[in-house]
Amino acid sequence: MDVVDHAQDGFRPARHADDLTRPEGRFEEMRRRFADAVAQTEGELGPLTLCLNAAGIANANRIEEMEEDQYQALMDINMKGIWLTCRAQGRAMEWGGRGIRVNRISPGYTATPMNTRPEMEHQTREFESQTPMQRMASVDEMVGPAVFLLSNASSFVTGVDLLVDGGFCCW
């Protein structure tokens, strides 16, 4: 299985509803970049048969210090992402008959570069104390579950939300 990582960086948060519909708006740009990434991947590796989208951000600013555009970016990526994922989960039932499986991973706190910045130290300790395993996951610990869901080992798995959270949801 070949893995291609196309980071989705550099997108500005939408400030107004009309930003989302203008051709130069954020979602049109994302759609264009996604199409370009798929074309590049298929050009290098052949037809795309599996796709994984993983996104989430954090912000260490205190609420009274957070700018509105920072808050909006946080909500767009984290909350709207959940909404879009839920819509995709509904499609699992529609697409299953066509051999298309739709699953998702719900990761716990993960030690990404975003979460391990010096200004996040106090938050990191809090994350760890809130997790039964008393630590954050490494990014590598998300690879196995993703490979499982993208491989033939899960050929009869669809509509699943796989918790990889160190027991966080148990508390």
N, C-alpha and C positions, 0 to 999 in steps of 0.2 A: 504494500500500500504506500503510495507516494503521498506526502503531505506538503501542501503549499500554504504558507502563511502570508496573507495579504492584510497587513495592518490597516485599520480604518482610522487613521489619524488626520488631523488637520481640518476637521469639519467644524464650522462655526455653529453655535447654537442658534436656533430660530428665535427671533425676538418678537415677531408679529405673525399672526396667522397667515397673512398674505405672503410671507417669506417662504412658506411651505408649498405654495402653488406656482410661484414665479419660476420660469425655466432656470434662472440662476440661483434658485433657492436651494437650501440644504439637501432636501430629499431627492431633487432631480440630480444634484451632484453625486449623492450617494448611489443612486440608481445607475448613473453613468459609470462611476468607478467600479461598481460591482460587475456590470456587464464587461468592462475592460478586463477586470481580474479573471472572470470566467473565460473570456476569449484567450487571454494569455496562458492560463492554465491548460486549456484544451489544446492550444497550439503546441505547448511543451510536452504534455503528458497524454493527450488523447481525450476522448469524451469524458465529461464530468459525470461521475456516478454517485458521488457522496459530497455533502457539503456540511460544514460545521460553522456556525456563527457564535462567537463568544465575546460578549461585551459587558462592561460594567465599570463605573468610575466611583471614586470617593473624593470627598473634599474635607480637609482637616480644618477649614476655617470655622470659627465660632459663628453661630447664626447671626449675631449682630455685626459681624465683619464680612459676611458673605455678600457678594454683589449679586444682583438679580440675574445677570446672565450666567453666573456660575451655578446658581440654584436651578435655572432653567435647563442648563446642560445636564446637570445631575438627574433631573426629572425625566428629560427626554431619553436619556440613555438607559437609566435604571427602571423607571416606572413604565414608560411607553414601551420599552423593550419587553417587559413582562406582559403587557397587554398584547403586543404583537405575537409573542410566543404562545399565549393562550389561544389566539385566533388560529395559529398554526396547529396547535394541538387538536382543535376541532376538525381541521382538515385531515388529520390522521384517519378519521373514520371514513371520510370521502375518498381519500387516495389509496387506502389499503388495498382495494380491489385491483388497483393498477400496479401493485408491487412497490409502492412508495411508502416508506416508513417514516413517521414523524415522531421523534423523541426529544427530550431535553434533559440537560444536567442542571441541577440546582446546587451550585458549589457553596461551601461555607466560606468563611474568611480565608483568603488566599494571599500568600506572601508574594505579591507582584511588585514590580518596581514602584508602582503607585502607592502601595500600602507599606512599603519599607523605607520611605523617605524619612529623614531625621525629624521633620515636623509631625510625623505620624506616630512617633514613639509611644506617647501616652495612649493613643487610640489603639495601637497594636497590643499593648498590655491588656487593655479592656477587651479586645476581641478574644485574646487567648483565654482570659479568665471566664468568658462567657461560653466557652466551648468545652465539653466534657473531656476531650483529649488534651486540653490545656495548651494548645498551640494552633497556629494557622497552618493550612495546607501549603505544600510547595506547589508551584505551577506544574511540576512533573507528575504530581498525584492526580491531576485532572486528565492526563494523557490516557491512562489505562481505561477509565470509564468511557472516554470519547472513542477510543479505538474499538472497545466492545460494541458500543451502539452503532458504529459505522461499519462494523465487520459482519461477516456471515454468521458469527457466533450469536448474533441477536436477530437472526432472520425471521423469527416469529415474535418479535418485540415491536410494538407500536403503541403510541399514545401514552408513553411512560415518562414520568418525571423522576429521574434518578438522583436521589439525594446523596451528595458527596460533601458532607458538612461536618465531619468529626463528631457527630452526635448532637449538634446544635439544636436540631428540631426536637430532640428528645426532652429537652429542658423546658 
